[in-house]
């Protein structure tokens, strides 16, 4: 069984930074692809960034150059460093674990609010 717990959200002014963390339990973290998604009110959940077990990364165009995803397999953790935040980044951010053959796992979400 996998559990994902996010932390690090909060209120920040435009141009500021936040670092989200996701702690994972279970034995498949090291071989899984980890991702960060976000969902704003009235909108669909969207991919923000993902990182494979080998360290390859993928970013949404809207966050390229501002956000950085990283993972620490020794700590079963994945991070999202968010710089130069914009009001449109305001969302609930979710941690995701994906591995072929099992259903995706999701965290409970952490709120990020960027004021203008």
C-alpha positions, 0 to 999 in steps of 0.5 A: 500500500502506498501513501503520499503526503504533501507539505509546503503549500501556503500563501505567497506574493507574486514573484515569490517561491515555495517548495513542495514536498511529498513523502511516500510510503511503500516499496515501489517509490524507487521504480515509479514515476512521480508527478505533481499535478494541480487543480484550480476551482472549476478547472481540470486537474493538469500535469505540472511536472513529472520525474521518472525513476531514472531522473528524466523530467517533463514540465508543463509549458506554463512552468518551464524555467520557473519550477524544478522537480526532483526526487530523493530515493533514499528518503522516498521523497519528491519535491517541487521547487517553485520560483517566480510564482504567478497568481495563475499558479494558484491551485491545489497541488497533488503528488502522484505516483505512477507505475505500470500495473498498479493504479495511480496513487494520489496525495491529499493535496496542498493549497498554493495561493499566489497574491498579486 
